[in-house]
Amino acid sequence: MIEPSLLEILACPKCHSPLREEDAASALACTNSECALVYPVRDGIPVLLIDEATKAA
């Protein structure tokens, strides 16, 4: 689980929209439906690299 205070300040690197937790914090998803990128969380650390992101299903 990502700390709520950290989640408040994190944003999508591509479109700068807020992120939300997905799949019990194993990923962070962009809240912008046009962007819809999902960033992995590895060992509790969000990997906010556009090249590492996948498109939401």
N, C-alpha and C positions, 0 to 999 in steps of 0.2 A: 504494500500500500504506500502510495506517495503521500508525503506530508501535505495536509491541506494548505498550509502557508506557501509551500513551494509550488503547488499546483496553481495557486492564484497568480503567480508571477510568470509561469511558463507560457509560451506562445508558440504557435506553429512557425517554424523558420521560413516557410514559403509564403504564407499569406498573413501572418501575424494574428490570426484568430486564437481565441482561448483553446486549451486542450482539455479533454476529459479522460478519465481512466476507463480502460476496457479490459475485459477478461481478467478480473481480479488483479489489476495493476501489472499485467504482463505486457501491456501496451498503452500508449496514449494516443487518442484519436483527435484529429482536428474537428472542431465544431462547425466549420464552414462546409456546407454540403457540396459546394463547387470544387473545393480543394480535396477534401475527404482523404487525407493521408493519415496513415497509422504508423506511429513510431514505436519501435521496440523498447522494452525496459529490461536491461540485463543486470543481474545481481543488484537490483534496486536502483540502478542508475539509468535515467532516460537517455536514449541515444537519439538526439535531435538533429540528425543528419538527413538531408533530403534524399541522398543516395541510399540510405538504409531503410527508408520508409516504403510502405506498400500502400496500394490503393484500397480503400475500404470496399467491402463486398456489397 
